[in-house]
């Protein structure tokens, strides 16, 4: 572990408990569920799609199973048919032999209801066979591709293999960036949502990824992408809009938690096992963070214009 990251973990440990550093107001206020919901009302326009977001799940731990149960319970009252799986699907080294305890069993109820998972590869996933068996796994719906697009109508998803993007030596790096620019330009969807494993902006231990910020954010801005989603930092975060894009971290799917230390661009952050719910409306997106007990911890809006 680098000295900077070790210092961050020590300094941010208090922030993870809800205590900010000097001069900063921590954004995890003890608001009630009623306060959160009344502060951010449900948009009045037509609901186009509801989906869930999970990342850093594949431990087979009690925490992962708790998040899975809370997600299944939420689905019972608020149905959806899509879950974005934003990487680190199998810990610790992407061993596909673990697929039952780290995926098939914890999400059995959802799979039996016909909910489809659309996975991306995390840094742990590519440690075994470069993640090839996950790419080919039917329940991950990756279409045999390491980066791909899915969705229909007014909502389109663009899935990245960020392992190549953060690696300056990867021969696939430029090819993938060119692909993202091209497919976003060709999209006719009202809402284009991009996700992958590594963060661009994070108030957690991984901070701002300079390579991702340099190479991805100009593409997002160019094509007016309003929502980016990732895992990697093991917590829940929602940014304020940055050049028109909101950055959502949903890395609390089951792995050990990392602390957060809110920045000037942070709208909400909490170190908690959790998942995200995204409801896409005609002119707004409603983001909701829900913990492993099924309680709402955050709500925020993303505007189309």
C-alpha positions as CSV (number, residue, x, y, z in Angstrom):
1,X,0.0,0.0,0.0
2,X,1.3,3.4,-0.9
3,X,2.1,6.0,1.7
4,X,-0.6,8.4,0.4
5,X,-3.2,5.7,0.5
6,X,-2.2,4.6,4.0
7,X,-2.4,8.2,5.2
8,X,-5.8,8.6,3.6
9,X,-7.1,5.4,5.3
10,X,-6.0,6.8,8.7
11,X,-7.3,10.3,8.1
12,X,-10.5,9.2,6.5
13,X,-11.4,6.6,9.1
14,X,-13.2,9.2,11.1
15,X,-15.0,10.4,8.0
16,X,-16.3,6.9,7.4
17,X,-17.9,7.1,10.8
18,X,-19.6,10.4,10.0
19,X,-17.0,12.8,11.3
20,X,-15.5,15.2,8.9
21,X,-12.0,16.7,8.9
22,X,-11.4,20.3,10.0
23,X,-13.6,22.8,8.2
24,X,-15.7,20.2,6.3
25,X,-19.3,19.2,6.9
26,X,-19.8,15.5,6.4
27,X,-22.7,14.9,4.1
28,X,-24.0,11.7,5.8
29,X,-26.5,13.6,8.0
30,X,-28.8,11.6,10.2
31,X,-31.9,12.4,8.2
32,X,-34.9,10.2,8.4
33,X,-36.2,8.3,5.4
34,X,-39.2,10.6,5.4
35,X,-36.8,13.6,5.3
36,X,-34.8,12.2,2.4
37,X,-37.9,11.3,0.4
38,X,-39.7,14.6,1.0
39,X,-36.6,16.6,0.1
40,X,-36.4,14.9,-3.3
41,X,-39.9,14.2,-4.7
42,X,-40.5,11.7,-7.4
43,X,-40.5,13.2,-10.9
44,X,-44.0,13.8,-12.4
45,X,-43.1,12.7,-15.9
46,X,-43.4,9.2,-17.3
47,X,-41.2,6.5,-15.8
48,X,-39.2,4.9,-18.6
49,X,-37.2,2.3,-16.7
50,X,-36.1,1.2,-13.3
51,X,-32.9,-0.7,-12.7
52,X,-30.5,-1.6,-9.9
53,X,-26.8,-1.2,-9.5
54,X,-24.3,-3.4,-7.6
55,X,-20.5,-3.6,-7.5
56,X,-17.7,-5.3,-5.5
57,X,-20.1,-8.1,-4.7
58,X,-18.4,-11.4,-5.2
59,X,-17.2,-12.4,-1.7
60,X,-19.8,-14.9,-0.7
61,X,-19.9,-13.1,2.6
62,X,-22.8,-12.5,4.9
63,X,-22.7,-8.8,3.9
64,X,-23.2,-9.8,0.2
65,X,-26.1,-12.1,1.1
66,X,-27.7,-9.3,3.2
67,X,-27.5,-6.9,0.3
68,X,-28.9,-9.6,-2.0
69,X,-31.9,-10.2,0.3
70,X,-32.6,-6.4,0.6
71,X,-32.5,-6.1,-3.2
72,X,-34.9,-9.0,-3.7
73,X,-37.3,-7.5,-1.1
74,X,-37.1,-4.2,-2.9
75,X,-37.8,-5.9,-6.2
76,X,-41.0,-7.4,-4.7
77,X,-42.6,-4.0,-4.2
78,X,-40.8,-2.1,-7.0
79,X,-40.2,-4.5,-9.9
80,X,-37.3,-4.0,-12.3
81,X,-35.8,-6.3,-14.9
82,X,-32.2,-5.1,-15.1
83,X,-29.2,-5.1,-12.7
84,X,-25.9,-3.4,-13.7
85,X,-23.0,-5.4,-12.1
86,X,-20.1,-3.0,-12.1
87,X,-17.2,-5.3,-11.5
88,X,-15.3,-7.4,-9.0
89,X,-17.9,-10.0,-9.4
90,X,-15.6,-12.8,-8.1
91,X,-13.1,-12.3,-5.3
92,X,-10.3,-12.6,-4.7
93,X,-8.8,-13.6,-8.1
94,X,-11.7,-14.0,-10.4
95,X,-11.9,-17.8,-9.9
96,X,-14.9,-18.9,-11.9
97,X,-15.2,-22.0,-9.8
98,X,-16.7,-19.8,-7.1
99,X,-19.6,-18.5,-9.3
100,X,-22.3,-20.3,-7.3
101,X,-21.6,-19.0,-3.8
102,X,-20.7,-15.5,-5.0
103,X,-23.4,-15.0,-7.7
104,X,-25.9,-17.8,-8.4
105,X,-27.0,-18.4,-4.8
106,X,-27.0,-14.8,-3.3
107,X,-29.2,-13.6,-6.3
108,X,-31.2,-16.8,-6.8
109,X,-34.5,-15.2,-6.1
110,X,-33.9,-12.4,-8.6
111,X,-32.6,-14.8,-11.3
112,X,-35.7,-17.0,-10.9
113,X,-37.9,-13.9,-11.4
114,X,-36.2,-13.3,-14.7
115,X,-34.1,-10.3,-13.7
116,X,-31.1,-10.0,-16.0
117,X,-27.6,-9.0,-14.8
118,X,-25.3,-7.1,-17.2
119,X,-21.7,-7.3,-15.9
120,X,-18.5,-5.5,-16.4
121,X,-15.0,-6.7,-15.4
122,X,-13.3,-5.5,-12.3
123,X,-9.6,-5.6,-11.4
124,X,-10.0,-8.8,-9.4
125,X,-12.0,-10.4,-12.2
126,X,-9.2,-10.4,-14.7
127,X,-6.6,-12.1,-12.4
128,X,-7.7,-15.5,-13.7
129,X,-7.7,-16.2,-17.5
130,X,-8.2,-12.4,-18.0
131,X,-11.9,-12.8,-17.0
132,X,-12.6,-14.8,-20.2
133,X,-15.0,-17.3,-18.4
134,X,-17.0,-14.4,-17.0
135,X,-17.3,-12.8,-20.4
136,X,-18.7,-16.1,-21.7
137,X,-21.0,-16.7,-18.8
138,X,-24.6,-16.5,-20.0
139,X,-26.0,-15.0,-16.8
140,X,-23.6,-12.0,-17.1
141,X,-25.1,-11.1,-20.5
142,X,-21.8,-9.7,-21.8
143,X,-22.5,-11.0,-25.4
144,X,-19.0,-12.5,-25.4
145,X,-17.5,-8.9,-25.4
146,X,-15.3,-7.2,-22.9
147,X,-17.0,-3.9,-23.6
148,X,-20.5,-3.6,-25.1
149,X,-23.8,-1.8,-25.2
150,X,-27.3,-2.9,-24.3
151,X,-30.7,-1.4,-23.7
152,X,-33.6,-0.1,-25.9
153,X,-35.8,2.8,-26.6
154,X,-35.0,6.0,-24.7
155,X,-32.4,4.3,-22.3
156,X,-29.1,3.0,-23.6
157,X,-26.2,1.5,-21.5
158,X,-22.5,1.5,-22.5
159,X,-20.3,-0.9,-20.6
160,X,-16.6,-0.4,-20.4
161,X,-13.7,-2.7,-19.4
162,X,-11.9,-0.1,-17.4
163,X,-9.0,-2.4,-16.7
164,X,-7.7,-1.6,-20.2
165,X,-8.4,2.2,-19.9
166,X,-6.4,2.6,-16.6
167,X,-3.5,0.7,-18.1
168,X,-1.4,3.0,-20.3
169,X,0.3,-0.1,-21.8
170,X,-2.9,-1.9,-22.9
171,X,-3.2,-2.3,-26.7
172,X,-7.0,-2.2,-26.3
173,X,-7.0,1.2,-24.6
174,X,-7.3,3.5,-27.6
175,X,-9.5,1.1,-29.4
176,X,-12.0,1.1,-26.6
177,X,-12.0,4.9,-26.2
178,X,-12.6,5.3,-29.9
179,X,-15.4,2.8,-29.7
180,X,-17.1,4.7,-26.8
181,X,-16.9,8.0,-28.8
182,X,-18.3,6.3,-31.9
183,X,-21.3,4.4,-30.3
184,X,-22.3,7.4,-28.2
185,X,-22.3,9.5,-31.3
186,X,-24.5,7.0,-33.1
187,X,-27.0,6.6,-30.2
188,X,-30.5,7.9,-30.6
189,X,-31.5,7.3,-27.0
190,X,-32.6,10.2,-24.9
191,X,-30.6,8.9,-21.9
192,X,-27.1,7.4,-22.5
193,X,-25.7,5.8,-19.3
194,X,-22.0,4.7,-19.1
195,X,-20.6,2.3,-16.5
196,X,-17.5,0.3,-15.6
197,X,-15.6,-0.8,-12.6
198,X,-12.9,1.9,-11.9
199,X,-13.9,5.3,-10.6
200,X,-13.3,8.6,-12.3
201,X,-14.3,10.8,-9.3
202,X,-14.3,9.3,-5.8
203,X,-14.2,10.7,-2.3
204,X,-12.9,7.3,-1.1
205,X,-9.4,5.8,-1.0
206,X,-9.0,5.8,-4.8
207,X,-9.7,9.5,-5.1
208,X,-9.8,11.0,-8.6
209,X,-8.4,8.7,-11.3
210,X,-6.3,11.1,-13.4
211,X,-6.1,8.8,-16.4
212,X,-9.8,8.1,-16.4
213,X,-10.6,11.8,-15.9
214,X,-8.3,12.8,-18.7
215,X,-9.5,10.3,-21.3
216,X,-13.2,9.6,-20.4
217,X,-14.7,12.9,-19.2
218,X,-14.2,14.7,-22.5
219,X,-16.2,12.0,-24.2
220,X,-18.9,12.1,-21.6
221,X,-19.1,15.9,-21.9
222,X,-19.1,15.8,-25.7
223,X,-22.0,13.5,-25.9
224,X,-23.9,15.0,-22.9
225,X,-23.8,11.8,-20.8
226,X,-25.7,12.7,-17.6
227,X,-24.8,9.6,-15.5
228,X,-21.7,7.6,-15.0
229,X,-21.7,4.5,-12.6
230,X,-18.8,2.6,-11.1
231,X,-17.7,0.4,-8.2
232,X,-14.0,-0.1,-7.0
233,X,-14.4,2.1,-3.9
234,X,-16.3,0.0,-1.4
235,X,-19.0,2.5,-0.4
236,X,-21.9,4.5,-1.8
237,X,-21.3,8.0,-3.3
238,X,-23.2,10.5,-5.4
239,X,-21.5,13.5,-6.9
240,X,-22.9,16.9,-7.8
241,X,-23.0,17.4,-11.6
242,X,-19.5,17.9,-12.9
243,X,-19.5,19.4,-16.4
244,X,-23.1,18.0,-16.7
245,X,-22.4,14.5,-15.5
246,X,-23.3,12.9,-12.1
247,X,-20.9,10.2,-10.9
248,X,-22.4,7.4,-8.8
249,X,-20.3,4.9,-6.9
250,X,-22.1,1.7,-5.8
251,X,-19.2,-0.4,-4.4
252,X,-21.0,-1.5,-1.2
253,X,-22.2,-4.9,-2.6
254,X,-20.5,-7.1,-0.2
255,X,-16.7,-6.6,0.1
256,X,-15.1,-5.0,3.1
257,X,-15.9,-1.3,3.3
258,X,-13.6,1.6,2.6
259,X,-13.9,5.0,4.3
260,X,-15.1,8.2,2.5
261,X,-14.0,11.8,3.0
262,X,-16.4,14.1,1.1
263,X,-15.0,16.6,-1.4
264,X,-16.4,19.9,-2.7
265,X,-18.1,18.1,-5.5
266,X,-19.7,15.4,-3.2
267,X,-23.5,15.4,-2.9
268,X,-23.6,12.4,-0.6
269,X,-21.3,9.7,0.6
270,X,-21.5,6.9,3.1
271,X,-19.4,3.8,3.9
272,X,-22.1,1.2,4.0
273,X,-23.1,-2.1,2.4
274,X,-25.7,-1.0,-0.1
275,X,-27.1,-1.0,-3.7
276,X,-28.4,1.7,-6.0
277,X,-31.7,2.1,-7.6
278,X,-32.0,4.2,-10.8
279,X,-35.4,5.4,-12.1
280,X,-35.3,7.0,-15.5
281,X,-38.1,9.5,-16.3
282,X,-38.7,11.5,-19.4
283,X,-36.7,14.5,-18.2
284,X,-35.0,13.4,-15.0
285,X,-33.3,10.5,-13.3
286,X,-34.0,9.6,-9.7
287,X,-31.0,8.0,-7.9
288,X,-31.7,6.2,-4.6
289,X,-29.2,4.5,-2.3
290,X,-30.5,1.7,-0.1
291,X,-28.5,-0.1,2.6
292,X,-28.4,-3.8,3.4
293,X,-31.3,-3.4,5.9
294,X,-33.5,-2.1,3.1
295,X,-33.5,1.5,4.3
296,X,-33.1,4.5,2.0
297,X,-29.9,6.4,2.7
298,X,-29.9,8.9,-0.2
299,X,-31.9,10.3,-3.0
300,X,-30.9,12.7,-5.7
301,X,-32.0,14.0,-9.2
302,X,-30.2,14.1,-12.5
303,X,-31.6,16.5,-15.0
304,X,-31.6,16.0,-18.8
305,X,-30.9,19.6,-19.7
